[in-house]
Amino acid sequence: MTGFQGLVFTEHDDKLLAQVQAAADRPALDEPTLRALLNQAGYSHWFLLDAALATLVARYNTVPTEFEVTVGERRDGSFTLDIAQDVACAWVNAVPAHGGKALVRDDIARALEEAGVVFGIDEAALQQVCDVSEPTRVLVATGVAPVPGEDTQFKKLVDLARDRAPKVNEQGLIDFREHGDIPTVEAGTPLMRRIPATAGTEGRDVRGTPRPATPGHDHPFADKLGGVSPAGDDPNVLVAAIKGQPVYVSHGATVEQVLALGNVDMDCGNITYDGSVRVEGDVLSGMKVHVTGDITVTGTVEGGVLEAGGNVLVGAGIIAHAKVRAAGSVSARFVENSQIHAGTVIAIDDMALQSELQALNQILIGVKSPQRGRLVGGSARSMMLIQTPLLGAESSGVTSVQVGVNPVLEARYQELEQLIEKQSADQENLKKVVKHLAQHGDPKGMLPRAKASWQHAVQLWAHSVKEKDELEQQLALVRDARVEISLGVAGVVDLMFGKHTRRLQRNFDAGVFSVDEAGHIVFTGKGSEAVVVH
């Protein structure tokens, strides 16, 4: 009996029945009261049928005759297993018992074992499944992901060496530093240590199957590294084989012999040298200096031609239609009526007048003369930054300035897109071969070689994708290209940001020219908001 007139709860075949006796004067019954009665009778943990409870209340209050309603049932706890497609983890979808048999840890463990889940099982999670009070999805097994190997690392062992592989910072700029005198090392000096790539750490899925790690990309020392040799007791260490200038290059180091000269003139003749050259004097008109390393000139380059595989440092000026080209940086005290092409940075201490300047990264004018420095006439092209105290002059012709372009990076990006497409197709074809041999047999024993070829193809593809991602990051920085003016703009200036061009025909004070999100060239003065340049 329930203590409520005419209402009795009974059990039959795991069903809970509510029997209502005939009566004309039953008290009113509502659903909260009915649920309280069921709780009082010890049935709150059964699976109660909500619609049946509502029906019982309605009929109890309106039908005086005897009737019976099934309001609940006894249900055992149940569960299903979900295993991730990559077998990296497994879940239990648990439904708690309602008056029936509770979930048991051993039953769940047995089901996992039958499904092949034998690794990474979390005992605490299994107990959590047994204790749930409502339907719950519980992660009960987790595999161990493989740890990719690290690529080969090249550790520099001397600080004074030149670095022919400059690094770009978060703003897309190369940190230019004046190199000064050519440094030298003695033969036998350790220069670089190669730390081989690692194989990575193997993982394991929840079925216990090994998950191979992707090994790091292994790079040997670069070929044809001059002036160095492997250490006698360690082939992964490069030491200087001769006395000379140490230079870091991609995947290695070299030592360049240093040639010291006086003036480069008719008495000396043109210079072609495999190494670095230091000129204690001037390079005169019509003379050529072509070297694979750095060129240092303490005096003036007057109409001469300099070509360097490294950096060029001129102590005085570059004048009289001189031509200077360097794979690295070019620095000088001043430039007038000359051409300079640099692979990284052009840095001029004082001023650049009526010259053609081109650098892939940045052009810095007035490095040591912020009040006298100026860029007047001619042209200046750079990817990320052109910086000068004064830009243009009322008495000069048009000064042309362009930022936001890097044809070298753009060409390499297009090459990588084509290469990645081919490498992707190659590794997919090899994957199909491996799958076919695994499924249909391998009478000729080709599967191991096919797997190795597939893995190598995947490594090449991954390496190219990584390089493409790095290039995308560098090209994205072009949006931050700018022209910085610390004193002002005068005269007529053609200002170009990529394909966007504006002719400045009025003076500007100190500020920064850049491109906004809408693609407009804007000028931001000190302490003022950006305004569109028309």
Long-range contacts (C-beta under 8 A, 24 or more apart in sequence): 2-37, 2-40, 2-41, 3-37, 3-40, 4-29, 4-33, 4-37, 6-60, 7-37, 7-60, 9-37, 9-38, 9-41, 9-43, 9-71, 11-74, 14-73, 14-74, 14-99, 14-100, 15-70, 15-72, 15-73, 15-74, 16-43, 16-46, 16-48, 16-70, 16-71, 16-72, 16-73, 16-74, 17-68, 17-69, 17-70, 17-71, 18-56, 18-68, 18-69, 18-70, 18-71, 19-66, 19-68, 20-56, 20-59, 20-60, 20-63, 20-66, 20-67, 20-68, 20-69, 21-66, 22-64, 22-65, 22-66, 23-64, 24-64, 26-60, 26-61, 26-64, 28-61, 29-57, 29-60, 29-61, 30-57, 31-57, 38-71, 38-72, 43-72, 43-99, 45-97, 45-98, 45-99, 46-72, 46-73, 46-74, 46-75, 46-98, 46-99, 47-72, 47-73, 47-74, 47-75, 47-98, 47-99, 48-72, 49-73, 72-99, 73-98, 73-99, 74-98, 74-99, 74-100, 75-99, 75-100, 76-100, 76-101, 77-101, 77-102, 77-103, 78-103, 79-103, 79-108, 79-111, 79-129, 81-111, 81-112, 81-115, 81-117, 82-137, 83-115, 83-117, 83-206, 86-205, 87-143, 87-205, 87-206, 87-207, 87-209, 88-142, 88-143, 88-145, 88-205, 88-206, 89-120, 89-139, 89-141, 89-142, 89-143, 89-206, 90-115, 90-117, 90-139, 90-140, 90-141, 90-206, 91-137, 91-138, 91-139, 91-140, 92-125, 92-126, 92-129, 92-137, 92-138, 92-140, 93-135, 93-136, 93-137, 94-129, 94-132, 94-135, 94-136, 94-137, 94-138, 95-135, 96-132, 96-133, 96-134, 96-135, 102-130, 103-129, 103-130, 103-132, 104-130, 105-129, 105-130, 108-140, 112-140, 112-141, 116-207, 117-141, 117-206, 117-207, 118-206, 118-207, 118-208, 119-143, 119-204, 119-205, 119-206, 119-207, 119-208, 120-144, 120-204, 120-206, 121-206, 141-206, 142-206, 143-203, 143-204, 143-205, 143-206, 143-211, 144-203, 144-204, 144-211, 145-203, 145-211, 146-200, 146-201, 146-202, 146-203, 146-211, 146-212, 146-213, 146-214, 147-200, 147-201, 147-203, 147-213, 148-200, 148-213, 148-214, 148-215, 148-216, 149-197, 149-198, 149-199, 149-200, 149-213, 149-214, 149-215, 149-216, 150-197, 150-198, 150-200, 150-216, 151-197, 151-216, 151-217, 151-218, 151-219, 152-194, 152-195, 152-196, 152-197, 152-216, 152-217, 152-218, 152-219, 152-220, 152-251, 153-194, 153-195, 154-192, 154-193, 154-194, 154-195, 154-219, 154-251, 154-252, 155-192, 155-193, 155-194, 155-195, 156-191, 156-192, 156-248, 156-253, 157-190, 157-191, 157-192, 157-193, 157-237, 158-185, 158-189, 158-190, 158-191, 158-246, 160-185, 160-246, 161-185, 161-191, 161-245, 161-246, 161-247, 161-248, 161-253, 162-245, 162-246, 162-247, 162-248, 162-294, 162-310, 162-311, 162-328, 163-247, 163-248, 164-247, 164-248, 164-249, 164-250, 164-309, 164-310, 164-327, 164-328, 165-248, 165-249, 165-250, 166-328, 166-344, 168-361, 168-474, 168-477, 171-384, 171-477, 171-480, 172-361, 172-383, 172-384, 172-474, 172-477, 172-478, 172-480, 172-481, 173-361, 173-362, 173-384, 173-385, 174-344, 174-345, 174-361, 174-362, 176-329, 176-331, 176-344, 176-345, 176-347, 176-362, 176-364, 178-313, 178-331, 178-347, 179-294, 179-311, 179-313, 179-329, 179-331, 180-313, 181-296, 182-245, 182-258, 182-276, 182-278, 182-294, 182-296, 183-245, 183-246, 184-243, 184-244, 184-245, 184-246, 184-258, 185-240, 185-243, 185-244, 185-245, 185-246, 185-255, 186-240, 186-243, 187-239, 187-240, 187-241, 187-242, 187-243, 188-239, 188-240, 189-239, 189-240, 189-246, 190-231, 190-237, 190-238, 190-239, 191-228, 191-238, 191-239, 191-240, 191-246, 191-253, 191-255, 192-237, 192-238, 192-248, 192-252, 192-253, 193-236, 193-237, 193-238, 194-220, 194-221, 194-236, 194-237, 194-238, 195-236, 196-236, 212-455, 214-458, 214-459, 214-462, 215-459, 217-459, 217-462, 217-463, 219-251, 220-251, 221-251, 221-252, 222-249, 222-250, 222-251, 222-252, 225-249, 225-252, 225-253, 225-254, 226-254, 226-255, 226-256, 226-274, 227-254, 227-255, 227-256, 227-257, 228-252, 228-253, 228-254, 228-255, 244-275, 244-276, 245-275, 245-276, 245-293, 245-294, 247-293, 247-310, 256-292, 256-293, 256-294, 258-293, 259-291, 263-299, 264-289, 264-304, 276-310, 282-316, 283-322, 285-320, 294-328, 295-326, 301-332, 301-338, 312-342, 318-355, 330-359, 331-367, 346-382, 348-373, 349-373, 351-375, 351-376, 352-376, 352-378, 352-380, 352-388, 353-377, 353-378, 354-378, 354-396, 357-381, 357-382, 358-382, 359-383, 360-406, 360-408, 361-385, 362-386, 362-387, 363-387, 363-388, 364-388, 365-389, 366-390, 366-486, 370-486, 371-487, 375-399, 375-401, 376-491, 381-405, 382-481, 383-409, 383-478, 383-481, 384-477, 384-478, 384-480, 384-481, 384-482, 385-481, 385-482, 385-483, 385-484, 386-483, 386-484, 387-483, 387-484, 387-486, 388-484, 388-485, 388-486, 389-485, 389-486, 389-487, 390-485, 390-487, 390-488, 390-489, 390-490, 391-483, 391-485, 391-488, 391-489, 391-490, 391-493, 392-489, 392-490, 392-491, 392-492, 392-493, 392-504, 393-490, 393-491, 394-490, 394-491, 395-491, 396-491, 397-492, 398-491, 398-492, 398-493, 398-494, 399-491, 399-492, 399-493, 399-494, 400-493, 400-494, 400-496, 401-483, 401-493, 401-494, 401-495, 401-496, 402-495, 402-496, 402-497, 403-481, 403-482, 403-483, 403-496, 403-497, 404-478, 404-479, 404-481, 404-496, 404-497, 404-498, 404-515, 405-478, 405-498, 406-474, 406-475, 406-478, 409-471, 409-474, 409-475, 410-475, 412-471, 413-468, 413-471, 413-472, 413-475, 416-464, 416-467, 416-468, 416-471, 417-468, 419-464, 420-461, 420-464, 420-465, 420-468, 423-457, 423-460, 423-461, 423-464, 424-461, 426-457, 426-461, 427-454, 427-457, 427-458, 427-460, 427-461, 430-454, 430-457, 479-515, 480-514, 481-514, 481-515, 482-512, 482-513, 482-514, 483-512, 483-513, 483-514, 484-512, 485-510, 485-511, 485-512, 485-513, 486-510, 495-521, 495-533, 497-521, 502-533, 502-534, 504-533
